[in-house]
Amino acid sequence: MKFIIQRDRLVHSVQEVMKAVSSRTTIPILTGIKMVATEDGLTLTGSDSDISIESFLPTEEDGTEIVEIQQSGSVVLQARFFSEIVKKLPRDIVEIELATNHLVIIRSGKAEFNLNGLDAEEYPHLPQISEENMFKVPTDLLKTMVRQTVFAVSTSETRPILTGVNWRLENGELICIATDSHRLALRKAKIDTENQETYSVVIPGKSLNELSKILDDTNDLVDIVITENQVLFKAKNLLFFSRLLDGNYPDTSRLIPTESKTDIIVNTKEFLQAIDRASLLAKEARNNVVKFSTLTDGMIEISSNSPEIGKVSEEIQTEEVRGEELKISFSAKYVMDALKALEGTEIQVNFTGAMRPFIIRNTSDDTILQLILPVRTY
Amino acid sequence: MKFIIQRDRLVHSVQEVMKAVSSRTTIPILTGIKMVATEDGLTLTGSDSDISIESFLPTEEDGTEIVEIQQSGSVVLQARFFSEIVKKLPRDIVEIELATNHLVIIRSGKAEFNLNGLDAEEYPHLPQISEENMFKVPTDLLKTMVRQTVFAVSTSETRPILTGVNWRLENGELICIATDSHRLALRKAKIDTENQETYSVVIPGKSLNELSKILDDTNDLVDIVITENQVLFKAKNLLFFSRLLDGNYPDTSRLIPTESKTDIIVNTKEFLQAIDRASLLAKEARNNVVKFSTLTDGMIEISSNSPEIGKVSEEIQTEEVRGEELKISFSAKYVMDALKALEGTEIQVNFTGAMRPFIIRNTSDDTILQLILPVRTY
């Protein structure tokens, strides 16, 4: 193996595959990055067995030479050292050569590194995925759908299935649902699909977070292929594999109330900032809980009380308060997370009494819904 | 106590005094910020007993009203909560009022905080410092002198005196010296002083770091007052007190070689970056040590070898290599720290053999000197 490559492109690809490499793996070779040079270009692979990322550097792109393959071959290099080294090389051009005994020579300017590599044959094979069940989502929509749901997954391993986001494809619509059993985030969108199959899979929240970081903000289509235990996201020169979570995702549809008793419409930012301020004193006390009350004349009050430190209250003028009077307590963090996930300047909140879950959504958009369980304090 | 104040100015002053507030103090009231309102303005104080910072907000500055004192008085508020609250207040104007029992009411827009305060009489008094022994240093020079020396203080409490920087004032010259006994940084400058007294004090490195962060990048003069056990820095509307370290600072003058056997002149950035690259592989092995060798034709080589991972070597074309051939090993970190502290594109290194300390300095500036002890490996 011998090739000459543009340093910045190599650095970029190494950083992409590094997102899958963990230093805490039970399989030592997975602390490495696999490099395979063929006449088409250079392929880098990183994996922690849950997530695998493959980044491809073609020999040429838009008429510019990116990598000149002088001899094909493959090797695995320690990810941590290799990634730090390529970032700090002195020149724009790097030469990488495989010598005997998996020794790799990296040259740039007058610097020469000799790194001990491993046999690429020892590196685990990526899942083989047949591309029958494929659908396409624009990158920016995909990232938005992840952002608006993934924060609500459970961080506890008590019910492992809840650490993932449920992706359901039915009737040409993709529905993403996450819940940690105290709150739920749901986002749906119409998407392009070639067949009318129905799926329901659960993708680990961690995988979706890493995927989101690695994808550029474009509207290029990402191909998504779902199999029994893997999902594959295919973007330009990039493959992102994640295992799926085993088990049945709970049916969340009956959690979502269809009626309400008190409804408010309020400016998103004012509501969010008032809760943020009230939560400053609530952090010390029980679980970051703030109180919400309807007042007269379309006013609401957000308050919190922490006997040792002090108390805070703030009134907000809403657009509208309709229905019954209400006093309710909730986790400031959960409501703030939900409000940050929503777009638009105004939101509506639909309450069904102080002990029942309430719904936050945009006034002008029914593709996203945030549900939160109150905290019993009154 | 009652006053109305511009939020941004209050936030700025609170952040200044917060630099002295520690959450790990044995004196509970020092977790608070003292506020004193007089007809002249508002004074905030934070202290961890080693460092004390006083920030003054005048009623008016450049014709703009900053704080309107409606009633004078004083109180101590929990620093952590108070600083978070003022940052997040909804309006540009804040009203702060002391009610009974040290309860403080903070109002901004429709938000109202009630915070439990403490009696300001319980707060320790700041040191009383007579201003006899004063000298003046421009802020930017002061920050530079700190930056170029403070990194070399010892982080170990084995010899507490070495955790500080020795400041000596003699013959109208200020000399700052720091050493952790493996390396030494020295910077001197001519300064304005009203009398011809000579001082030698040791200022804790931590104090100088905090001072540097709090001072703006101006060339306004800072008044420096030295007493037996305190130093006071006076900038505009700001007092910064630090205790001094007890004990005699070692005489470092005889450490600095006056002759040399091998001298090089080299581009600072090329030398720094080559050492940085070589250190990538040296981190794992013994103490981050890299090797330096003179070659022929004005070339030098930086190398490092870590049997498990690999090796690296790099040649650099110097401006000049003069004197004996040399192979020497040193801590990459110490040399990189020293190089970063130097200004200018070229530096000279003067060696006196592989077992003797060497000196790095600018080719065109003798006010700064960095000395480093080699590591015995050859």
Chai-1 contact restraints between the chains, C-beta under 6 A:
chainA,res_idxA,chainB,res_idxB,connection_type,confidence,min_distance_angstrom,max_distance_angstrom,comment,restraint_id
A,F81,B,I309,contact,1.0,0.0,6.0,A-B,restraint_1
A,E84,B,L280,contact,1.0,0.0,6.0,A-B,restraint_2
A,I85,B,L280,contact,1.0,0.0,6.0,A-B,restraint_3
A,K88,B,R277,contact,1.0,0.0,6.0,A-B,restraint_4
A,K110,B,E314,contact,1.0,0.0,6.0,A-B,restraint_5
A,K110,B,E315,contact,1.0,0.0,6.0,A-B,restraint_6
A,A111,B,R277,contact,1.0,0.0,6.0,A-B,restraint_7
A,A111,B,E314,contact,1.0,0.0,6.0,A-B,restraint_8
A,E112,B,S313,contact,1.0,0.0,6.0,A-B,restraint_9
A,F113,B,V312,contact,1.0,0.0,6.0,A-B,restraint_10
A,N114,B,G310,contact,1.0,0.0,6.0,A-B,restraint_11
A,N114,B,K311,contact,1.0,0.0,6.0,A-B,restraint_12
A,L115,B,G310,contact,1.0,0.0,6.0,A-B,restraint_13
A,N116,B,G310,contact,1.0,0.0,6.0,A-B,restraint_14
A,R277,B,K88,contact,1.0,0.0,6.0,A-B,restraint_15
A,R277,B,A111,contact,1.0,0.0,6.0,A-B,restraint_16
A,L280,B,E84,contact,1.0,0.0,6.0,A-B,restraint_17
A,L280,B,I85,contact,1.0,0.0,6.0,A-B,restraint_18
A,I309,B,F81,contact,1.0,0.0,6.0,A-B,restraint_19
A,G310,B,N114,contact,1.0,0.0,6.0,A-B,restraint_20
A,G310,B,L115,contact,1.0,0.0,6.0,A-B,restraint_21
A,G310,B,N116,contact,1.0,0.0,6.0,A-B,restraint_22
A,K311,B,N114,contact,1.0,0.0,6.0,A-B,restraint_23
A,V312,B,F113,contact,1.0,0.0,6.0,A-B,restraint_24
A,S313,B,E112,contact,1.0,0.0,6.0,A-B,restraint_25
A,E314,B,K110,contact,1.0,0.0,6.0,A-B,restraint_26
A,E314,B,A111,contact,1.0,0.0,6.0,A-B,restraint_27
A,E315,B,K110,contact,1.0,0.0,6.0,A-B,restraint_28
